[in-house]
Amino acid sequence: FTASRPVYTCVPTTATVTVGGKPYTWGYTVSYVDLDASGTASENSDGLKRIDLTVSWTDAVWRATKSITAVTMRTRG
């Protein structure tokens, strides 16, 4: 059984930055976590958010897109 995880509205959700002359694209999603096992995550009853941050870039040697994702949790407050 997988609970529904509504996505929290956040801006910006994607952007590009240049570091050392190389462009990196980053994006994130924030979704609520179903703490009470009701089947639906809710801001009012659960209050825990999962934050996924992904950074992508093009590898200069292999000319392939690479990415890394970091995940963390945050409570209200």
PyMOL Python script that loads the backbone (N, CA, C, O; Angstrom):
from pymol import cmd

cmd.read_pdbstr("""\
ATOM      1  N   PHE A   1       0.836  -1.173   0.000  1.00  0.00           N
ATOM      2  CA  PHE A   1       0.000   0.000   0.000  1.00  0.00           C
ATOM      3  C   PHE A   1       0.885   1.242   0.000  1.00  0.00           C
ATOM      4  O   PHE A   1       1.758   1.389   0.855  1.00  0.00           O
ATOM      5  N   THR A   2       0.657   2.128  -0.957  1.00  0.00           N
ATOM      6  CA  THR A   2       1.421   3.360  -1.053  1.00  0.00           C
ATOM      7  C   THR A   2       0.499   4.541  -0.819  1.00  0.00           C
ATOM      8  O   THR A   2      -0.505   4.698  -1.514  1.00  0.00           O
ATOM      9  N   ALA A   3       0.832   5.361   0.143  1.00  0.00           N
ATOM     10  CA  ALA A   3       0.015   6.542   0.449  1.00  0.00           C
ATOM     11  C   ALA A   3       0.212   7.603  -0.608  1.00  0.00           C
ATOM     12  O   ALA A   3       1.281   7.710  -1.209  1.00  0.00           O
ATOM     13  N   SER A   4      -0.824   8.383  -0.829  1.00  0.00           N
ATOM     14  CA  SER A   4      -0.708   9.511  -1.733  1.00  0.00           C
ATOM     15  C   SER A   4       0.133  10.581  -1.050  1.00  0.00           C
ATOM     16  O   SER A   4      -0.008  10.803   0.153  1.00  0.00           O
ATOM     17  N   ARG A   5       1.009  11.248  -1.802  1.00  0.00           N
ATOM     18  CA  ARG A   5       1.861  12.291  -1.235  1.00  0.00           C
ATOM     19  C   ARG A   5       1.636  13.579  -2.012  1.00  0.00           C
ATOM     20  O   ARG A   5       2.288  13.810  -3.031  1.00  0.00           O
ATOM     21  N   PRO A   6       0.719  14.421  -1.541  1.00  0.00           N
ATOM     22  CA  PRO A   6       0.490  15.673  -2.251  1.00  0.00           C
ATOM     23  C   PRO A   6       1.754  16.523  -2.285  1.00  0.00           C
ATOM     24  O   PRO A   6       2.507  16.569  -1.312  1.00  0.00           O
ATOM     25  N   VAL A   7       1.980  17.186  -3.399  1.00  0.00           N
ATOM     26  CA  VAL A   7       3.165  18.027  -3.542  1.00  0.00           C
ATOM     27  C   VAL A   7       2.862  19.418  -3.012  1.00  0.00           C
ATOM     28  O   VAL A   7       1.853  20.029  -3.367  1.00  0.00           O
ATOM     29  N   TYR A   8       3.734  19.899  -2.175  1.00  0.00           N
ATOM     30  CA  TYR A   8       3.644  21.227  -1.585  1.00  0.00           C
ATOM     31  C   TYR A   8       4.046  22.246  -2.650  1.00  0.00           C
ATOM     32  O   TYR A   8       5.008  22.015  -3.382  1.00  0.00           O
ATOM     33  N   THR A   9       3.349  23.339  -2.751  1.00  0.00           N
ATOM     34  CA  THR A   9       3.667  24.363  -3.748  1.00  0.00           C
ATOM     35  C   THR A   9       4.885  25.159  -3.317  1.00  0.00           C
ATOM     36  O   THR A   9       4.904  25.727  -2.225  1.00  0.00           O
ATOM     37  N   CYS A  10       5.902  25.203  -4.169  1.00  0.00           N
ATOM     38  CA  CYS A  10       7.114  25.939  -3.863  1.00  0.00           C
ATOM     39  C   CYS A  10       7.687  26.525  -5.156  1.00  0.00           C
ATOM     40  O   CYS A  10       7.596  25.912  -6.219  1.00  0.00           O
ATOM     41  N   VAL A  11       8.275  27.712  -5.052  1.00  0.00           N
ATOM     42  CA  VAL A  11       8.823  28.390  -6.221  1.00  0.00           C
ATOM     43  C   VAL A  11      10.206  28.896  -5.856  1.00  0.00           C
ATOM     44  O   VAL A  11      10.343  29.418  -4.749  1.00  0.00           O
ATOM     45  N   PRO A  12      11.233  28.796  -6.663  1.00  0.00           N
ATOM     46  CA  PRO A  12      11.206  28.150  -7.966  1.00  0.00           C
ATOM     47  C   PRO A  12      11.342  26.656  -7.812  1.00  0.00           C
ATOM     48  O   PRO A  12      11.850  26.182  -6.796  1.00  0.00           O
ATOM     49  N   THR A  13      10.898  25.904  -8.801  1.00  0.00           N
ATOM     50  CA  THR A  13      11.061  24.462  -8.739  1.00  0.00           C
ATOM     51  C   THR A  13      12.257  23.997  -9.557  1.00  0.00           C
ATOM     52  O   THR A  13      12.753  22.892  -9.341  1.00  0.00           O
ATOM     53  N   THR A  14      12.732  24.817 -10.494  1.00  0.00           N
ATOM     54  CA  THR A  14      13.953  24.507 -11.231  1.00  0.00           C
ATOM     55  C   THR A  14      14.706  25.793 -11.555  1.00  0.00           C
ATOM     56  O   THR A  14      14.107  26.862 -11.675  1.00  0.00           O
ATOM     57  N   ALA A  15      16.012  25.677 -11.694  1.00  0.00           N
ATOM     58  CA  ALA A  15      16.837  26.828 -12.059  1.00  0.00           C
ATOM     59  C   ALA A  15      18.174  26.316 -12.577  1.00  0.00           C
ATOM     60  O   ALA A  15      18.524  25.154 -12.372  1.00  0.00           O
ATOM     61  N   THR A  16      18.914  27.181 -13.244  1.00  0.00           N
ATOM     62  CA  THR A  16      20.245  26.844 -13.723  1.00  0.00           C
ATOM     63  C   THR A  16      21.234  27.847 -13.146  1.00  0.00           C
ATOM     64  O   THR A  16      20.984  29.052 -13.140  1.00  0.00           O
ATOM     65  N   VAL A  17      22.365  27.331 -12.659  1.00  0.00           N
ATOM     66  CA  VAL A  17      23.441  28.181 -12.156  1.00  0.00           C
ATOM     67  C   VAL A  17      24.723  27.782 -12.878  1.00  0.00           C
ATOM     68  O   VAL A  17      24.858  26.644 -13.327  1.00  0.00           O
ATOM     69  N   THR A  18      25.659  28.712 -12.989  1.00  0.00           N
ATOM     70  CA  THR A  18      26.936  28.434 -13.626  1.00  0.00           C
ATOM     71  C   THR A  18      28.031  28.528 -12.577  1.00  0.00           C
ATOM     72  O   THR A  18      28.152  29.532 -11.876  1.00  0.00           O
ATOM     73  N   VAL A  19      28.826  27.472 -12.477  1.00  0.00           N
ATOM     74  CA  VAL A  19      29.932  27.415 -11.525  1.00  0.00           C
ATOM     75  C   VAL A  19      31.170  27.022 -12.303  1.00  0.00           C
ATOM     76  O   VAL A  19      31.180  25.980 -12.959  1.00  0.00           O
ATOM     77  N   GLY A  20      32.218  27.838 -12.244  1.00  0.00           N
ATOM     78  CA  GLY A  20      33.447  27.538 -12.975  1.00  0.00           C
ATOM     79  C   GLY A  20      33.226  27.416 -14.469  1.00  0.00           C
ATOM     80  O   GLY A  20      33.913  26.644 -15.139  1.00  0.00           O
ATOM     81  N   GLY A  21      32.272  28.172 -15.000  1.00  0.00           N
ATOM     82  CA  GLY A  21      31.985  28.144 -16.429  1.00  0.00           C
ATOM     83  C   GLY A  21      31.119  26.973 -16.868  1.00  0.00           C
ATOM     84  O   GLY A  21      30.848  26.825 -18.060  1.00  0.00           O
ATOM     85  N   LYS A  22      30.679  26.135 -15.931  1.00  0.00           N
ATOM     86  CA  LYS A  22      29.854  24.969 -16.267  1.00  0.00           C
ATOM     87  C   LYS A  22      28.440  25.156 -15.727  1.00  0.00           C
ATOM     88  O   LYS A  22      28.263  25.527 -14.567  1.00  0.00           O
ATOM     89  N   PRO A  23      27.425  24.900 -16.566  1.00  0.00           N
ATOM     90  CA  PRO A  23      26.044  25.058 -16.098  1.00  0.00           C
ATOM     91  C   PRO A  23      25.562  23.827 -15.312  1.00  0.00           C
ATOM     92  O   PRO A  23      25.814  22.686 -15.698  1.00  0.00           O
ATOM     93  N   TYR A  24      24.879  24.088 -14.229  1.00  0.00           N
ATOM     94  CA  TYR A  24      24.250  23.054 -13.408  1.00  0.00           C
ATOM     95  C   TYR A  24      22.774  23.406 -13.286  1.00  0.00           C
ATOM     96  O   TYR A  24      22.420  24.555 -13.024  1.00  0.00           O
ATOM     97  N   THR A  25      21.923  22.417 -13.476  1.00  0.00           N
ATOM     98  CA  THR A  25      20.493  22.620 -13.305  1.00  0.00           C
ATOM     99  C   THR A  25      20.089  21.966 -12.007  1.00  0.00           C
ATOM    100  O   THR A  25      20.477  20.833 -11.721  1.00  0.00           O
ATOM    101  N   TRP A  26      19.307  22.685 -11.218  1.00  0.00           N
ATOM    102  CA  TRP A  26      18.827  22.105  -9.966  1.00  0.00           C
ATOM    103  C   TRP A  26      17.321  22.271  -9.897  1.00  0.00           C
ATOM    104  O   TRP A  26      16.743  23.200 -10.461  1.00  0.00           O
ATOM    105  N   GLY A  27      16.718  21.351  -9.196  1.00  0.00           N
ATOM    106  CA  GLY A  27      15.284  21.404  -9.005  1.00  0.00           C
ATOM    107  C   GLY A  27      14.919  20.677  -7.727  1.00  0.00           C
ATOM    108  O   GLY A  27      15.680  19.852  -7.223  1.00  0.00           O
ATOM    109  N   TYR A  28      13.757  20.992  -7.216  1.00  0.00           N
ATOM    110  CA  TYR A  28      13.336  20.310  -6.001  1.00  0.00           C
ATOM    111  C   TYR A  28      11.835  20.113  -5.985  1.00  0.00           C
ATOM    112  O   TYR A  28      11.082  20.830  -6.643  1.00  0.00           O
ATOM    113  N   THR A  29      11.423  19.120  -5.215  1.00  0.00           N
ATOM    114  CA  THR A  29      10.009  18.907  -4.931  1.00  0.00           C
ATOM    115  C   THR A  29       9.872  18.759  -3.426  1.00  0.00           C
ATOM    116  O   THR A  29      10.755  18.231  -2.750  1.00  0.00           O
ATOM    117  N   VAL A  30       8.770  19.229  -2.930  1.00  0.00           N
ATOM    118  CA  VAL A  30       8.454  19.094  -1.512  1.00  0.00           C
ATOM    119  C   VAL A  30       7.108  18.400  -1.433  1.00  0.00           C
ATOM    120  O   VAL A  30       6.129  18.875  -2.008  1.00  0.00           O
ATOM    121  N   SER A  31       7.050  17.284  -0.729  1.00  0.00           N
ATOM    122  CA  SER A  31       5.789  16.552  -0.609  1.00  0.00           C
ATOM    123  C   SER A  31       5.546  16.183   0.848  1.00  0.00           C
ATOM    124  O   SER A  31       6.486  15.966   1.614  1.00  0.00           O
ATOM    125  N   TYR A  32       4.284  16.116   1.213  1.00  0.00           N
ATOM    126  CA  TYR A  32       3.925  15.746   2.581  1.00  0.00           C
ATOM    127  C   TYR A  32       4.071  14.244   2.778  1.00  0.00           C
ATOM    128  O   TYR A  32       3.924  13.475   1.827  1.00  0.00           O
ATOM    129  N   VAL A  33       4.361  13.820   4.006  1.00  0.00           N
ATOM    130  CA  VAL A  33       4.530  12.418   4.361  1.00  0.00           C
ATOM    131  C   VAL A  33       3.338  11.981   5.214  1.00  0.00           C
ATOM    132  O   VAL A  33       2.934  12.698   6.130  1.00  0.00           O
ATOM    133  N   ASP A  34       2.776  10.813   4.918  1.00  0.00           N
ATOM    134  CA  ASP A  34       1.604  10.275   5.619  1.00  0.00           C
ATOM    135  C   ASP A  34       2.027   9.630   6.934  1.00  0.00           C
ATOM    136  O   ASP A  34       2.284   8.427   6.982  1.00  0.00           O
ATOM    137  N   LEU A  35       2.100  10.432   8.009  1.00  0.00           N
ATOM    138  CA  LEU A  35       2.551   9.926   9.310  1.00  0.00           C
ATOM    139  C   LEU A  35       1.508   9.082  10.028  1.00  0.00           C
ATOM    140  O   LEU A  35       1.859   8.145  10.746  1.00  0.00           O
ATOM    141  N   ASP A  36       0.234   9.400   9.844  1.00  0.00           N
ATOM    142  CA  ASP A  36      -0.806   8.677  10.576  1.00  0.00           C
ATOM    143  C   ASP A  36      -1.349   7.466   9.814  1.00  0.00           C
ATOM    144  O   ASP A  36      -2.318   6.845  10.252  1.00  0.00           O
ATOM    145  N   ALA A  37      -0.737   7.127   8.685  1.00  0.00           N
ATOM    146  CA  ALA A  37      -1.101   5.951   7.882  1.00  0.00           C
ATOM    147  C   ALA A  37      -2.571   5.961   7.456  1.00  0.00           C
ATOM    148  O   ALA A  37      -3.211   4.913   7.373  1.00  0.00           O
ATOM    149  N   SER A  38      -3.093   7.158   7.190  1.00  0.00           N
ATOM    150  CA  SER A  38      -4.487   7.277   6.750  1.00  0.00           C
ATOM    151  C   SER A  38      -4.645   6.994   5.268  1.00  0.00           C
ATOM    152  O   SER A  38      -5.765   6.822   4.787  1.00  0.00           O
ATOM    153  N   GLY A  39      -3.535   6.944   4.535  1.00  0.00           N
ATOM    154  CA  GLY A  39      -3.582   6.723   3.096  1.00  0.00           C
ATOM    155  C   GLY A  39      -3.419   8.004   2.306  1.00  0.00           C
ATOM    156  O   GLY A  39      -3.202   7.970   1.095  1.00  0.00           O
ATOM    157  N   THR A  40      -3.524   9.138   2.992  1.00  0.00           N
ATOM    158  CA  THR A  40      -3.316  10.427   2.341  1.00  0.00           C
ATOM    159  C   THR A  40      -2.506  11.328   3.259  1.00  0.00           C
ATOM    160  O   THR A  40      -2.847  11.508   4.428  1.00  0.00           O
ATOM    161  N   ALA A  41      -1.443  11.886   2.726  1.00  0.00           N
ATOM    162  CA  ALA A  41      -0.636  12.816   3.508  1.00  0.00           C
ATOM    163  C   ALA A  41      -1.353  14.151   3.568  1.00  0.00           C
ATOM    164  O   ALA A  41      -1.965  14.577   2.589  1.00  0.00           O
ATOM    165  N   SER A  42      -1.280  14.811   4.710  1.00  0.00           N
ATOM    166  CA  SER A  42      -1.993  16.067   4.901  1.00  0.00           C
ATOM    167  C   SER A  42      -1.146  17.054   5.683  1.00  0.00           C
ATOM    168  O   SER A  42      -0.489  16.686   6.657  1.00  0.00           O
ATOM    169  N   GLU A  43      -1.164  18.307   5.254  1.00  0.00           N
ATOM    170  CA  GLU A  43      -0.434  19.353   5.962  1.00  0.00           C
ATOM    171  C   GLU A  43      -0.964  19.509   7.385  1.00  0.00           C
ATOM    172  O   GLU A  43      -0.182  19.702   8.316  1.00  0.00           O
ATOM    173  N   ASN A  44      -2.267  19.428   7.561  1.00  0.00           N
ATOM    174  CA  ASN A  44      -2.870  19.674   8.867  1.00  0.00           C
ATOM    175  C   ASN A  44      -2.672  18.539   9.867  1.00  0.00           C
ATOM    176  O   ASN A  44      -2.421  18.799  11.043  1.00  0.00           O
ATOM    177  N   SER A  45      -2.781  17.288   9.424  1.00  0.00           N
ATOM    178  CA  SER A  45      -2.682  16.184  10.379  1.00  0.00           C
ATOM    179  C   SER A  45      -1.290  15.563  10.451  1.00  0.00           C
ATOM    180  O   SER A  45      -0.934  14.983  11.477  1.00  0.00           O
ATOM    181  N   ASP A  46      -0.504  15.671   9.396  1.00  0.00           N
ATOM    182  CA  ASP A  46       0.804  15.010   9.389  1.00  0.00           C
ATOM    183  C   ASP A  46       1.956  15.988   9.645  1.00  0.00           C
ATOM    184  O   ASP A  46       2.771  15.756  10.538  1.00  0.00           O
ATOM    185  N   GLY A  47       2.032  17.057   8.889  1.00  0.00           N
ATOM    186  CA  GLY A  47       3.010  18.114   9.143  1.00  0.00           C
ATOM    187  C   GLY A  47       4.458  17.803   8.800  1.00  0.00           C
ATOM    188  O   GLY A  47       5.318  18.656   9.019  1.00  0.00           O
ATOM    189  N   LEU A  48       4.768  16.632   8.279  1.00  0.00           N
ATOM    190  CA  LEU A  48       6.139  16.305   7.906  1.00  0.00           C
ATOM    191  C   LEU A  48       6.263  16.398   6.393  1.00  0.00           C
ATOM    192  O   LEU A  48       5.422  15.875   5.661  1.00  0.00           O
ATOM    193  N   LYS A  49       7.315  17.065   5.928  1.00  0.00           N
ATOM    194  CA  LYS A  49       7.543  17.203   4.496  1.00  0.00           C
ATOM    195  C   LYS A  49       8.828  16.490   4.107  1.00  0.00           C
ATOM    196  O   LYS A  49       9.803  16.480   4.859  1.00  0.00           O
ATOM    197  N   ARG A  50       8.813  15.894   2.918  1.00  0.00           N
ATOM    198  CA  ARG A  50      10.000  15.291   2.320  1.00  0.00           C
ATOM    199  C   ARG A  50      10.487  16.243   1.235  1.00  0.00           C
ATOM    200  O   ARG A  50       9.713  16.648   0.368  1.00  0.00           O
ATOM    201  N   ILE A  51      11.767  16.600   1.281  1.00  0.00           N
ATOM    202  CA  ILE A  51      12.351  17.517   0.311  1.00  0.00           C
ATOM    203  C   ILE A  51      13.374  16.750  -0.518  1.00  0.00           C
ATOM    204  O   ILE A  51      14.342  16.209   0.016  1.00  0.00           O
ATOM    205  N   ASP A  52      13.147  16.709  -1.837  1.00  0.00           N
ATOM    206  CA  ASP A  52      14.067  16.067  -2.773  1.00  0.00           C
ATOM    207  C   ASP A  52      14.736  17.160  -3.603  1.00  0.00           C
ATOM    208  O   ASP A  52      14.050  17.906  -4.302  1.00  0.00           O
ATOM    209  N   LEU A  53      16.058  17.268  -3.539  1.00  0.00           N
ATOM    210  CA  LEU A  53      16.824  18.249  -4.304  1.00  0.00           C
ATOM    211  C   LEU A  53      17.694  17.491  -5.298  1.00  0.00           C
ATOM    212  O   LEU A  53      18.485  16.633  -4.904  1.00  0.00           O
ATOM    213  N   THR A  54      17.552  17.802  -6.586  1.00  0.00           N
ATOM    214  CA  THR A  54      18.332  17.129  -7.622  1.00  0.00           C
ATOM    215  C   THR A  54      19.164  18.159  -8.384  1.00  0.00           C
ATOM    216  O   THR A  54      18.651  19.197  -8.805  1.00  0.00           O
ATOM    217  N   VAL A  55      20.451  17.861  -8.556  1.00  0.00           N
ATOM    218  CA  VAL A  55      21.359  18.687  -9.347  1.00  0.00           C
ATOM    219  C   VAL A  55      21.807  17.854 -10.544  1.00  0.00           C
ATOM    220  O   VAL A  55      22.217  16.704 -10.386  1.00  0.00           O
ATOM    221  N   SER A  56      21.726  18.439 -11.748  1.00  0.00           N
ATOM    222  CA  SER A  56      22.116  17.741 -12.984  1.00  0.00           C
ATOM    223  C   SER A  56      23.160  18.555 -13.736  1.00  0.00           C
ATOM    224  O   SER A  56      23.189  19.783 -13.647  1.00  0.00           O
ATOM    225  N   TRP A  57      24.020  17.855 -14.480  1.00  0.00           N
ATOM    226  CA  TRP A  57      25.044  18.508 -15.280  1.00  0.00           C
ATOM    227  C   TRP A  57      25.435  17.569 -16.414  1.00  0.00           C
ATOM    228  O   TRP A  57      25.096  16.386 -16.394  1.00  0.00           O
ATOM    229  N   THR A  58      26.155  18.104 -17.407  1.00  0.00           N
ATOM    230  CA  THR A  58      26.651  17.285 -18.510  1.00  0.00           C
ATOM    231  C   THR A  58      28.120  16.996 -18.265  1.00  0.00           C
ATOM    232  O   THR A  58      28.931  17.909 -18.113  1.00  0.00           O
ATOM    233  N   ASP A  59      28.448  15.719 -18.230  1.00  0.00           N
ATOM    234  CA  ASP A  59      29.828  15.283 -18.035  1.00  0.00           C
ATOM    235  C   ASP A  59      30.636  15.665 -19.273  1.00  0.00           C
ATOM    236  O   ASP A  59      30.272  15.285 -20.386  1.00  0.00           O
ATOM    237  N   ALA A  60      31.731  16.416 -19.093  1.00  0.00           N
ATOM    238  CA  ALA A  60      32.523  16.907 -20.217  1.00  0.00           C
ATOM    239  C   ALA A  60      33.228  15.788 -20.980  1.00  0.00           C
ATOM    240  O   ALA A  60      33.408  15.889 -22.193  1.00  0.00           O
ATOM    241  N   VAL A  61      33.625  14.730 -20.291  1.00  0.00           N
ATOM    242  CA  VAL A  61      34.350  13.648 -20.943  1.00  0.00           C
ATOM    243  C   VAL A  61      33.403  12.708 -21.691  1.00  0.00           C
ATOM    244  O   VAL A  61      33.637  12.397 -22.859  1.00  0.00           O
ATOM    245  N   TRP A  62      32.348  12.258 -21.034  1.00  0.00           N
ATOM    246  CA  TRP A  62      31.447  11.271 -21.618  1.00  0.00           C
ATOM    247  C   TRP A  62      30.263  11.896 -22.353  1.00  0.00           C
ATOM    248  O   TRP A  62      29.497  11.193 -23.012  1.00  0.00           O
ATOM    249  N   ARG A  63      30.114  13.215 -22.241  1.00  0.00           N
ATOM    250  CA  ARG A  63      28.998  13.922 -22.878  1.00  0.00           C
ATOM    251  C   ARG A  63      27.651  13.320 -22.500  1.00  0.00           C
ATOM    252  O   ARG A  63      26.737  13.237 -23.319  1.00  0.00           O
ATOM    253  N   ALA A  64      27.550  12.907 -21.254  1.00  0.00           N
ATOM    254  CA  ALA A  64      26.316  12.309 -20.736  1.00  0.00           C
ATOM    255  C   ALA A  64      25.798  13.157 -19.584  1.00  0.00           C
ATOM    256  O   ALA A  64      26.574  13.776 -18.857  1.00  0.00           O
ATOM    257  N   THR A  65      24.493  13.178 -19.428  1.00  0.00           N
ATOM    258  CA  THR A  65      23.898  13.910 -18.318  1.00  0.00           C
ATOM    259  C   THR A  65      24.040  13.095 -17.038  1.00  0.00           C
ATOM    260  O   THR A  65      23.698  11.913 -17.003  1.00  0.00           O
ATOM    261  N   LYS A  66      24.536  13.724 -16.009  1.00  0.00           N
ATOM    262  CA  LYS A  66      24.703  13.110 -14.694  1.00  0.00           C
ATOM    263  C   LYS A  66      23.813  13.859 -13.712  1.00  0.00           C
ATOM    264  O   LYS A  66      23.471  15.020 -13.939  1.00  0.00           O
ATOM    265  N   SER A  67      23.440  13.199 -12.624  1.00  0.00           N
ATOM    266  CA  SER A  67      22.652  13.880 -11.606  1.00  0.00           C
ATOM    267  C   SER A  67      22.855  13.215 -10.254  1.00  0.00           C
ATOM    268  O   SER A  67      23.265  12.059 -10.153  1.00  0.00           O
ATOM    269  N   ILE A  68      22.552  13.986  -9.229  1.00  0.00           N
ATOM    270  CA  ILE A  68      22.601  13.487  -7.866  1.00  0.00           C
ATOM    271  C   ILE A  68      21.397  14.068  -7.132  1.00  0.00           C
ATOM    272  O   ILE A  68      21.021  15.220  -7.349  1.00  0.00           O
ATOM    273  N   THR A  69      20.798  13.257  -6.259  1.00  0.00           N
ATOM    274  CA  THR A  69      19.623  13.700  -5.504  1.00  0.00           C
ATOM    275  C   THR A  69      19.890  13.542  -4.013  1.00  0.00           C
ATOM    276  O   THR A  69      20.362  12.499  -3.561  1.00  0.00           O
ATOM    277  N   ALA A  70      19.581  14.588  -3.259  1.00  0.00           N
ATOM    278  CA  ALA A  70      19.657  14.559  -1.803  1.00  0.00           C
ATOM    279  C   ALA A  70      18.239  14.646  -1.270  1.00  0.00           C
ATOM    280  O   ALA A  70      17.423  15.414  -1.778  1.00  0.00           O
ATOM    281  N   VAL A  71      17.946  13.852  -0.239  1.00  0.00           N
ATOM    282  CA  VAL A  71      16.608  13.833   0.355  1.00  0.00           C
ATOM    283  C   VAL A  71      16.731  14.145   1.841  1.00  0.00           C
ATOM    284  O   VAL A  71      17.630  13.649   2.520  1.00  0.00           O
ATOM    285  N   THR A  72      15.819  14.971   2.333  1.00  0.00           N
ATOM    286  CA  THR A  72      15.771  15.273   3.753  1.00  0.00           C
ATOM    287  C   THR A  72      14.312  15.448   4.169  1.00  0.00           C
ATOM    288  O   THR A  72      13.428  15.540   3.318  1.00  0.00           O
ATOM    289  N   MET A  73      14.067  15.492   5.461  1.00  0.00           N
ATOM    290  CA  MET A  73      12.712  15.663   6.008  1.00  0.00           C
ATOM    291  C   MET A  73      12.691  16.940   6.854  1.00  0.00           C
ATOM    292  O   MET A  73      13.701  17.339   7.434  1.00  0.00           O
ATOM    293  N   ARG A  74      11.516  17.565   6.906  1.00  0.00           N
ATOM    294  CA  ARG A  74      11.356  18.778   7.720  1.00  0.00           C
ATOM    295  C   ARG A  74       9.964  18.787   8.344  1.00  0.00           C
ATOM    296  O   ARG A  74       8.968  18.489   7.685  1.00  0.00           O
ATOM    297  N   THR A  75       9.917  19.134   9.624  1.00  0.00           N
ATOM    298  CA  THR A  75       8.620  19.258  10.312  1.00  0.00           C
ATOM    299  C   THR A  75       8.144  20.693  10.216  1.00  0.00           C
ATOM    300  O   THR A  75       8.862  21.575   9.746  1.00  0.00           O
ATOM    301  N   ARG A  76       6.928  20.909  10.666  1.00  0.00           N
ATOM    302  CA  ARG A  76       6.404  22.274  10.709  1.00  0.00           C
ATOM    303  C   ARG A  76       7.277  23.165  11.554  1.00  0.00           C
ATOM    304  O   ARG A  76       7.959  22.706  12.471  1.00  0.00           O
ATOM    305  N   GLY A  77       7.249  24.443  11.237  1.00  0.00           N
ATOM    306  CA  GLY A  77       7.960  25.370  12.112  1.00  0.00           C
ATOM    307  C   GLY A  77       9.004  26.174  11.450  1.00  0.00           C
ATOM    308  O   GLY A  77       9.662  26.986  12.099  1.00  0.00           O
TER     309      GLY A  77
END
""", "prot")
cmd.dss("prot")
cmd.show_as("cartoon", "prot")
cmd.util.cbc("prot")
cmd.orient("prot")
